[in-house]
Amino acid sequence: MSKLKHKHKPKGSLLAALDIGSSKIACFIGRITDDQGGFEVLGVGHFMSKGIKGGTISDIGAAESVIRQTVHAAENMAADIMKGYPLRKVVVNLPGVQARSHGYTADIDISGHEITEGDIRRALAEAQTGVISEDYELIHTIPVNFRIDESDGISEPIGMYGESMSVDIHMVTGEMGALRNMAGAIERSHLDITALCSSAYASGLACLVEDEMDLGCTVIDIGGGVTSFAVFLGGQMIFGDAVPVGGNHITNDIAKGLTTSLADAERLKKLYGHAMASHLDESELIDVPRLGEDDHIGPNHVPRSLLIGIIQPRVEEIFELVRGRLADSGLGSSLGRRVVLTGGTSQLTGIKDLAAHVLDKQVRLGKPIRLGGLPDAVSGPAFATTAGLLTYISERSDEMPAEIMTHLEPGSLWERIKFWLKENW
């Protein structure tokens, strides 16, 4: 599988990522430390979400308030480097429930000359013009396979010769209405969106090792309100999707099933939760605070098996929904045998074994591995998307549709279609 040569941002560049999730909003400010795109994180901020439900903004004022608070915390931590200048430009996650994957094949005439990067961009631009819509915004244009004349599986076409070239392209779009609401909350916080990246793609860039990306792997990011997933092969994301179920649903189930508050349900999930039942759970008692009663009334002991009996079906449902979406993708053997779990809910004890059982794949737990200087508090799987956003804007901004159009040769398709520069929000 091939791609355009990724161009790293120059050493010393300051970049910022804003991850807007159902359970938290997080901001990382980073600086590129070398010519290979290496990073050090200078500032972090994160606060519990408000005004976000199921990955979608439900109260723009509340969301704006937390975004401001989060960014301000990251700016304060990076104050020595930023020298009093406020943060202006951010790369933002596109929640999985708003993202859609599309496959497209572009055919262009080469006429026997040597294939250049310009030819590839011409093919990608042709594909982009085929998906223009007022209903959604194009987020990613990723070339995943090349054919020259009758030869398939070309890994690097630049410098080769042929009469015609075909490019299989993975395109990701985002729902325009939801994007406008998100952009409104961000712009009211005096920030400009420089790029969008789908959440699962960012998580994969943060957590996967190179061999996993090349040989075939699915990253599953289990967040608070949404479980997003992306399939990688040949170093590229070839498919992405999401299901609107996550860790918050497990917490709600516990609160209802044990008649306790959401805060206590979350605490019980973290302290005593397990994704798979064992024979020891029946004999172990846990104290469940009663909803609406004072603490001093006395303990309310229930078997731990009752808690796990609530958790396990919901976690199984998440993996069964993901398995179904993957089966419907038509990717077949391209899915590979490997799964990496990340996101805050991936820290639930026993979840790796349950995932392996339901998905019938090799499963490991993933956390950000590509950023230096991450404080311990934000180095875990809950911050995979935030970390991956920095990797994306540093290394893969050439996959942004506007970049592809801007770098076309003057006088080409760009002038004819007047395609990308209109304001979408």
Secondary structure as the mmCIF struct_conf table of DSSP 4:
data_model
#
loop_
_struct_conf.conf_type_id
_struct_conf.id
_struct_conf.beg_label_comp_id
_struct_conf.beg_label_asym_id
_struct_conf.beg_label_seq_id
_struct_conf.end_label_comp_id
_struct_conf.end_label_asym_id
_struct_conf.end_label_seq_id
HELX_LH_PP_P HELX_LH_PP_P1 LEU A 4 HIS A 6
HELX_LH_PP_P HELX_LH_PP_P2 HIS A 8 PRO A 10
TURN_TY1_P TURN_TY1_P1 LYS A 11 GLY A 12
STRN STRN1 LEU A 14 ILE A 20
BEND BEND1 SER A 22 SER A 23
STRN STRN2 LYS A 24 ILE A 32
BEND BEND2 ASP A 34 ASP A 34
TURN_TY1_P TURN_TY1_P2 ASP A 35 GLN A 36
STRN STRN3 PHE A 39 MET A 48
BEND BEND3 GLY A 51 GLY A 51
STRN STRN4 ILE A 52 LYS A 53
TURN_TY1_P TURN_TY1_P3 GLY A 54 GLY A 55
STRN STRN5 THR A 56 ILE A 57
BEND BEND4 SER A 58 SER A 58
HELX_RH_AL_P HELX_RH_AL_P1 ILE A 60 MET A 77
TURN_TY1_P TURN_TY1_P4 ALA A 78 ALA A 78
HELX_RH_AL_P HELX_RH_AL_P2 ALA A 79 MET A 82
TURN_TY1_P TURN_TY1_P5 LYS A 83 GLY A 84
HELX_LH_PP_P HELX_LH_PP_P3 TYR A 85 LEU A 87
STRN STRN6 LYS A 89 LEU A 94
HELX_RH_3T_P HELX_RH_3T_P1 GLY A 96 GLN A 98
STRN STRN7 ALA A 99 ASP A 109
TURN_TY1_P TURN_TY1_P6 SER A 111 GLY A 112
BEND BEND5 HIS A 113 HIS A 113
STRN STRN8 GLU A 114 GLU A 114
HELX_LH_PP_P HELX_LH_PP_P4 ILE A 115 ILE A 115
HELX_RH_AL_P HELX_RH_AL_P3 GLU A 117 THR A 129
TURN_TY1_P TURN_TY1_P7 GLY A 130 VAL A 131
BEND BEND6 GLU A 134 ASP A 135
STRN STRN9 TYR A 136 ILE A 148
TURN_TY1_P TURN_TY1_P8 ASP A 149 GLU A 150
STRN STRN10 SER A 151 ILE A 154
BEND BEND7 SER A 155 SER A 155
TURN_TY1_P TURN_TY1_P9 ILE A 158 GLY A 159
STRN STRN11 TYR A 161 TYR A 161
BEND BEND8 GLU A 163 GLU A 163
STRN STRN12 SER A 164 GLU A 175
HELX_RH_AL_P HELX_RH_AL_P4 MET A 176 GLU A 187
TURN_TY1_P TURN_TY1_P10 ARG A 188 HIS A 190
STRN STRN13 ASP A 192 SER A 198
HELX_RH_AL_P HELX_RH_AL_P5 SER A 199 CYS A 207
HELX_RH_AL_P HELX_RH_AL_P6 GLU A 210 LEU A 215
STRN STRN14 CYS A 217 ILE A 222
BEND BEND9 GLY A 224 GLY A 225
STRN STRN15 THR A 227 LEU A 233
TURN_TY1_P TURN_TY1_P11 GLY A 234 GLY A 235
STRN STRN16 GLN A 236 VAL A 243
BEND BEND10 PRO A 244 PRO A 244
HELX_RH_AL_P HELX_RH_AL_P7 GLY A 247 LEU A 258
TURN_TY1_P TURN_TY1_P12 THR A 259 THR A 259
HELX_RH_AL_P HELX_RH_AL_P8 LEU A 262 TYR A 272
BEND BEND11 ALA A 275 MET A 276
TURN_TY1_P TURN_TY1_P13 HIS A 279 SER A 283
STRN STRN17 LEU A 285 ASP A 287
HELX_LH_PP_P HELX_LH_PP_P5 PRO A 289 ARG A 290
TURN_TY1_P TURN_TY1_P14 LEU A 291 GLY A 292
HELX_RH_3T_P HELX_RH_3T_P2 ASP A 295 ILE A 297
STRN STRN18 HIS A 301 PRO A 303
HELX_RH_AL_P HELX_RH_AL_P9 ARG A 304 ASP A 328
TURN_TY1_P TURN_TY1_P15 SER A 329 GLY A 330
HELX_RH_3T_P HELX_RH_3T_P3 GLY A 332 LEU A 335
BEND BEND12 ARG A 337 ARG A 337
STRN STRN19 ARG A 338 THR A 342
BEND BEND13 GLY A 343 GLY A 343
HELX_RH_3T_P HELX_RH_3T_P4 GLY A 344 GLN A 347
BEND BEND14 LEU A 348 LEU A 348
TURN_TY1_P TURN_TY1_P16 THR A 349 GLY A 350
HELX_RH_AL_P HELX_RH_AL_P10 ILE A 351 LEU A 359
BEND BEND15 LYS A 361 LYS A 361
STRN STRN20 GLN A 362 LEU A 365
BEND BEND16 ARG A 370 ARG A 370
STRN STRN21 LEU A 371 GLY A 372
BEND BEND17 GLY A 373 GLY A 373
HELX_RH_3T_P HELX_RH_3T_P5 ASP A 376 VAL A 378
BEND BEND18 GLY A 380 GLY A 380
HELX_RH_3T_P HELX_RH_3T_P6 PRO A 381 PHE A 383
HELX_RH_AL_P HELX_RH_AL_P11 ALA A 384 GLU A 395
HELX_RH_3T_P HELX_RH_3T_P7 SER A 397 GLU A 399
BEND BEND19 MET A 400 MET A 400
HELX_RH_AL_P HELX_RH_AL_P12 PRO A 401 THR A 406
TURN_TY1_P TURN_TY1_P17 HIS A 407 HIS A 407
BEND BEND20 LEU A 408 LEU A 408
HELX_LH_PP_P HELX_LH_PP_P6 GLU A 409 GLU A 409
TURN_TY1_P TURN_TY1_P18 PRO A 410 GLY A 411
BEND BEND21 SER A 412 SER A 412
HELX_RH_AL_P HELX_RH_AL_P13 LEU A 413 ILE A 417
BEND BEND22 TRP A 420 TRP A 420
BEND BEND23 LYS A 422 LYS A 422
#
